[in-house]
Amino acid sequence: MRYCGVKQQTKYMKFKLPLFFFTLLFSTVIFAQDKIYTFNEIQSRNSLQQWEKGEIIGDRIVHFSPSEISVNIDKDYRLSIISKTSLPDNGVIYLCKDEKSNPVTVMLFDNIKMYLYNKTKRYLINFNPASILASAN
C-alpha cells in the first residue's frame, strides 16, 4: 500500500514541474502584452471640430490589455476590444464597446499618444515621456 502512494507521488512530481513552467510561461506571455501609460493632460474637440488648448487633469493612467482598455478621462472608460488593426509606423486602431455597448474607437500612435472617439466626444492624450520608456521595457 505504501509503495503505491510513493509511486503516485513520483508521478505527481513529474507532472508538477512541467505544469509549473507552463503556468509561468503562460502568465509571462499574457502580462507581456499589457501596456500602461501615464498622462496628465487631455485635449478635446469643440463644436467646430478644432482641438482646444490642453487641460491639466492630474496624473492618470491608461491600461491596454489584450481584451480591454481602461482609462479615466471625463469618466471611467472600461472598453472591451472588438478588433485591433495594426497600422504602419507603429499605429494601432482598436474598435471597442463601452459598458453600454456603445462603439468607441481608440487609436494608439507609436506609444506616444492616443485618440479616443465615441459618439459625441473626441479626446487627444499625449503620454508622459517617462511612462513611454517604462512601457517599452
Beta strands, then each sheet from edge to edge (+ up, - down):
strand 1: 35-44
strand 2: 55-64
strand 3: 68-72
strand 4: 76-87
strand 5: 91-97
strand 6: 103-109
strand 7: 113-117
strand 8: 122-126
sheet 1: 1+ 2- 3+ 4- 5+ 6- 7+ 8- 1+
end
